[in-house]
Amino acid sequence: MRRRELIAALLGAAAVWPLAAQAQQAQKTPLVGVLMIVAEHGPEGQARLKAFREGLAALGWVEGKNLRVEYRWSAGDAALVERYVSELLAMKPDVILANGTPVIAALKRTTKTVPIVGVLVTDPVRLGFVANLARPGGNITGFSFIDSDLIGKWRQLLSESAPDTKRTVLLFDPLINPQYYDLLGDLGPPPSGAPEIAPTSARTMAEVEGALATMGRSKESGLIIPPDGFLVAHLKEIAALAMQQRLPAISVYRQFALEGGLLSYGPDVADIFRRAAAYIDRILKGARPADLPVQQPTKFELVINLKTAKALGLALPPLLLAGADEVIE
């Protein structure tokens, strides 16, 4: 009887041991939290996801095998950002990829210990996310996005494309992205002959429609669409409204030009997300965010929708067309 009991106990232990070993192995698999400011199923969201996964794969990380990844998509909704920050932190991730200035801001208020790689973050030093670009000094590092110089470049490109433009509106959600007031202040007064830039609230499509309708009453107005979670979710609608009001418009997002907007000019977002995967890799292997410098964009793309230019009656300068990375005809 004792012999049979001993054999049963040994067999039971043998059956349980692989399960325990598997559970222990699963616990050791690193967990990456990802919180995106854009919508999951839009072109921007899918392009960013694809580039990030490509970057991870190039470094040997495969989701479901040696890496666990939890994704959250806020589509520019501030309430969802706060909710998803809480959800991801409750999972105790090894590192979080935080896409967008509002996402970094929410994480900064919530944790000082979980390593964070910010992607497409505006003005991280002035907003207090990092001590300085070279040595961030805390639990946050990553990749910046735009600055006042880039806003000046948008104004220049609009002026070259539509020389009659005297006033340009920069749309954004002031509750989520108040930093644009500071960036416009840094930009200073417009150079001689260049249009002034007026900050304009765009928290709903009703506000966007109202702003564009007002601008459309003047033949000297232009439109700028900077990084903003709400606006990127409605690029197609905004491009159609700009055309309806016959407004020359530029956005940081390439998708805007593809959807019928006149111009897009901004950092190569896919390149930044691939590079962000390398920072995730280094942190998972022991690097500290405090020692990883915040990187600035190195590649920029100009896309021109020539079909839209012709519809607006604009004769674009040959040098501008020659300098474009892509011309849509």
Buried (B, 14 or more C-beta within 10 A) or exposed (E): EEEEEEEEEEEEEEEEEEEEEEEEEEEEEBBBBBBBBBBEEBBBBEBBBEBBBEBBEEBEBEEEEEBBBBBBBBBBBBEBBBBBBEEBBEEEBBBBBBBBBBBBBBBBEEBEEBBBBBBBBBBBEEBEBBBEBEBBBBBBBBBBBBBBEBBBBBBBBBBBBBEEBBBBBBBBBBEBBBBBEBBBEBBEEBEEEBBEBBBBBBBEBEBBBBBBEEBBEEEEBBBBBBBBBBBBBBBBBBBBBBBEBEBBBBBBBBBBBBBBBBBBBBBBBBBBBBBBBBBBBBBBEEBBBBEBEBBEBEEBBBBBBBEBBEEBEBEBEEEBEEEBBEBBE
